[in-house]
Amino acid sequence: MTDYTCPPKAIVFDMDGLLVDSERLWKVAETALLEARGKEYSEAKHAPFIGMGLAQFLPNIKRVYELDDDVATLETELIERIMGIVATDTAPQPGAYEIVDWVIEQKIPHGIASSSPLSLIHATIGSQEKWAGGFTVRASAEEVPLGKPAPDVYLLAAERMGVAPTDCMAFEDSPNGARAAVAAGMTCFAVPDLTHTTREAFEGVTPYIFDSLHEVLAILREC
């Protein structure tokens, strides 16, 4: 027995690290940002803030690295750096094409709820020819008062799809993102991006933890 609706009435996808292998690109951009200021990227310092919206992420990065720049300057530079590489170096995560194809075939309403700015969501989705013109529902943390782990961006995505949050299933790769989805009232299927987190980090957040989107798709096909 499951305690969620299967197939779901709607699906909300995280983007970075879940649909596309872009967390490594963020690391490249953030490393360059820090090196320009004489700082060295630290996995330990970054880990608690991965998955947060930039409005929450950057003040924390400024604090833990003791940066002199104001947050607005850091944000502008970071977005410029990531935009410079996303168009040519973004690859889909294993199973991403297949699960999106299945969702479309089943005519399940779907959208994106991302911590990235809308400009970067558009650029990232646009970098994948297979998804050109897709994901017409796109919600960004820059559009809501609070980014992940607050539920706001997931609630916005549900509103734009016209589906109650409790009728939505969310797919996430980060603990902060999973917390946001659960706080919105959604069932969250987690596919941990092991470049920045662990399966254990999701314990107590969601019981639905999978090794890949291929595994998630197999579950959905059995509904």
N, C-alpha and C positions, 0 to 999 in steps of 0.2 A: 504494500500500500504506500502511496505517496500522499503528502499533505499539500500538493500543489496541482493546479489544473494542467493536464497534459493531453493534447498540445496546448500551449498557452494561447490566450486571446491576443497577446501582443508580446513582442520581444524588443528589449532595449540593449544595444551593444555599447560597451565601452569601446574606445578606438585604440589608443596607444598601448601596445603590449598585448592586446587582446585580438584585434583584427589585423593589426600590422606590427611588424617587428621594429617599432620606432623608439622604444625606450633606449636602445643603444645609441640612436641618433641624438636623443636628448642628452645622453651622457657625454657624447662628443662635444655638443654645443656648450653644455655646462662646464665641462673641463676647460674648454677654450676661454670661456668667460672668466673663470677663476684664475687661470694661468696668466691672463692679461693683467691681473691684479696681484700677481705674486703668490697665489694660493694654490694648493694641491687638492684635487678632488679626493674626497674620502667617502667610501661606501658607507661607513658607519654613521657619518654625519648626515648623509643624504637619506638613508633608508626610512626613517620615520615619516618623511614628507612626500615620498613618491605616491603619485595618484591624486595629490591635492591640486586644486585650482591654483593658478599663478598668484592670485591675490592672497592666498594662504601660504603657498610654497615659498615665494621669494622673500617675504619678511623673515621667515625662519632661516633661509639660506644666508641672508644678510647677517642675521644674528650669530649663527653658529660659526660662520667664517670671518666674522668681524669685518665686514666690508664697509667702506666709507660711502659708496654711491647710494643715492636714494633708490627706492624700489622702482620708481617709474623708469629711471635710467637703466636699471638692470633688466627690466621687462622688455624695453625697446630693443636692447642689444641682444638679449637671448632669443627673442622672436626672429630678429634679423638673421642670427646665426642658424637657427633651426630651419627657417624657410629656405636658406641657401643650400641645404643638403637634402631636404625631404623630397623634392621633386624627382631626384635621380637615384636616391639610395633607400627608398622605402619598399619593403617586401612584405607580402602577406604572411601571416602566421600559418602554420600547418593546419589545414582544415577550414580556413577562413572562407575561401571561395566556395567550398562545398556546402558549408552550413548556410551561407547567405543564399546560394542557389536554391537550397531546399526551402528556406523561409519564403522566398519569392514564389516558388512553385506551389506551396501550400496557401499562398495568398494571406499570410499572417502579417498584420500591421507591424512595422518595425522602424526603428530609428536609432540614432546615436546620441549618447549622453557622455560628453567628454570634458575633461579638465582643460583641454586646449582651447585657444581662442578660435572663433569661427573662421578667421582667415586661414588658420592652420588646418582646421577640419576640412575645409574646402580643398586646400592644396593636397592634403594627404589622400583623401578619397579620389581626387582628380588624378593623382599619380598612378592609380590603378585603372587601366583601361577597361577592365571587366566591370568596374563599378561606376563608370562614367554615367552621370545622370541618375544614379541611384541614391538611396538614403535621403529621400526628400525631407524627412524629419531629422533635423540636426539641432541638438541643444548643447550650448557651451556654458561652462562655468562663468564666463565673463558676462552672461546675461542674467545671472541670479545673484542674490545678496551674498550667499555663502557657497563655496565650492565643496567638493568631496573632502571629508567624510560626511558633511551635511547632505541631506536628501534633495536639496533644491533642484539640481540639474536633472535628476531622475523624475521629479515631479513635473518639471517643465516638459520633458520629453513625452510623458504620459498625457499631459494636457494637449500637446500638439497632435498626438495620435488620436485623441478623443476616447481614450481607454482609461478606466480606473487603475490607479497604481497597483492595487491588490490583484488585478487581473493580468498584470505584466510579469514576465520573467526577464531578469537581467543577467547579462554575461559580463564577468569582470576578471581582471588579472591581478589586481592589487588589493591588499586588505582595506585600505582607505576607501577604494571604490566599492568594495563589497559592503562595507559599513554604510555607505551612502544609499545603496540599493535597498538594503534591509530596512534602513530607517525610513525609506519611502514606502515601505509596505510590500515590496516586491520579493518574489522568490529569487534568490541569487545563486546562479551556477558559477563557481569560481574555477578558472583555469590559470593557476599561478604561473606568472612569468618568472622562471627560476633564475633569471639574470639579476633580479633585484629582491626576490622574496622566497619564502618556503611554503610548503603545504601547511606546516604547523602554525604559521602566522594567521591562518584563516580559522583555526579552532576557536569556537565560541562566537564566531561571526556568522558562518553558514555551514551547514552539514554537507552541502553538495560541492564536493571538490573533485576535479577531474584532471587527468594528465594532458588532455588535448581537446581541441574542438572536434576532432574526429570522434572521440569518446562521447562528447555531448550530443553530437548528431546521431550516434547510434541509439542513445537513450530516447531522443525525440522521435526517431523513426519507429520505435516500439510502442509509441502512445496509441 
